[in-house]
Amino acid sequence: MSTNDCLFCKIVRGEIPCRKVYEDDEVLAFHDINPVAPVHFMLVPKLHLSTLDDAGEEHSALLGKMLLLAPRLAKEQGLENGFRTVINTGKGGGQEIFHLHIHVIGGGNIPPMVRRD
């Protein structure tokens, strides 16, 4: 998929509106349009990387920046008691939009990630 067709690239370029949480030169954070919890936003790099599998050593600073932003932005969104971060990688990992993104989810009753019967 080219960056011209990528949904998140279109959001980064301002072609599709979003409810911004944060933006700088490298990262955009915005609310998910289909939230699974009271707070659900995503952090996306402005650089198009299809999956976490496509990241290399040259992306270390960017990935670190995104992970360090997650708790700060979560607190700004009112998540004082914790939150979940999710990175789906590839079709087998449940990824639906092939532009690397980190979901930040919290508030309410968040079910366990894995059922333990």
N, C-alpha and C positions, 0 to 999 in steps of 0.2 A: 504494500500500500504506500502510495506517495504521501508526502506531507500535505499536498493539496487536497487529498481525500480524507485525511485523518480528522476525526471529530474534535479531539483535544487540540490539535494544531489550529483548527479554525477558531476554537475558543481563545487560545493564546493570542491569535492575530486580531481578535475582536470582531470576527465575522459572525460569530454566534454569541449572543449575550450570556452572561453568567452572573451569579450572585457571589461577588468576590469576597474572600476572607483576607487575602494577602496577595501582594504582588511586588516583585523586584525584577532586576534584569535577568535573573536565571530561573525563577520559580513563580508559578501561579497557584494559588489555593482558592477553591470555590466550592460552594455547597452542591451536594449531589442532588440531581433532579428527582431521584427516586430513593429518598432516604430510608434506611432500615432502622433508624434510631432517631431520637429527638435532635441529636447533633450528628451530622454525617457530612463531612467535606473531604475533598481530595486535594492532595499536593501533586502537581505535575511539573516536570522540568519543561522549560520552554524549548529546549533542545529535544528534537524527536528521537526517542529511543523506543523501539517497539515493545521490548520486554526487559525485565531485569537481567535476563540471559544475555542481552546485547550490550550491557554495561561492561566497561573495562577499567583498568587502572586509571586511565585518563579521566574517568568520571567520579573518582573517589571523593573529591572535594564537593562536587554537586550532590552526590548521594548523602554524604555526611551532613551537609547543610540542610537537606530535606528532612532527615531524621531528627536533627536538632530543632528544626522549626516545629515539628509535630507537637511536642509537649507545650511549647509556648503558645501556639495557636489554639490548642485544645483548651488551655486555661482561659485564654481570651474569650473562647466560646462558652465558658461556664463549666467546663469539665474539671472540677476540683478534686473529684474522687477517683479519677482514673479514666482510661479510654482504651480502645483497641486500635491497633494499626494492622492493616491488611495489605499485602502486595500479592495479587494474583499474577502468576507468571505462566504464560502459554495457555493453549486450549485445555490441556490436562490439568492446569492449575485454576481453571475457572475464569481466565481472563477473557473479557468480552470486547474491550476497546484496546487495540494494540498500539498504545502509547503508554509507556511506563507511568504508573500513578500509585500513590499511597492513599488508601482510605483511612480516615480518622473517624472513629465511631464511638459514641458514648451517650450517656444519659439514659434514664429509665432502666429497665431490666434487660441487660444484654445477656443472651443465652451463652452457654459454653461453646467454644469453637468446635469441640469434638464431643459427641455424645459418649458418655460412659455408662453403659448399661450393666 
